[in-house]
């Protein structure tokens, strides 16, 4: 227990000068390094668009398998459009829009290797080679034999 008034006053006086300078240095470094990253949202938006595109392609493949129907995928510069072949037996015309699980936000800068392709009822594609789409330097691929999106 502190009994001296001088020691009690020293304990209650607050931060030391070293602690204050250290905190100011840390805040300054964070301001220089972290804040510019959050000011420019284009990297975050591009990553979100990449993830959304991958998710829609996987959803299209799973829908084709689950419903045993052709799912037509159209790749454009601003996003992915999905339609499904509703005729029985399947005639290859995708005439009904396939609604995604959540509303896509879209983006820009999608550069596909093909403009449109189909996922068949077994999950594979109707293409003779892998399908690729590039968004901000990142390549999204669809294996033509298995339909695997990576």
Secondary structure, DSSP 8 states (H G I E B T S, - for coil): ----HHHHHHHTS---HHHHHHHHHHHHHHHHHTHHHHH--HHHHHHHHHHHHHHHHHHHHHHHHHHTS-EEEEEETTEEEEEE--SSS--S---EE---SS-----S-EEESSSEEEE-TTS-BS-SS-EEEEETTEEEEE-TTT--B-
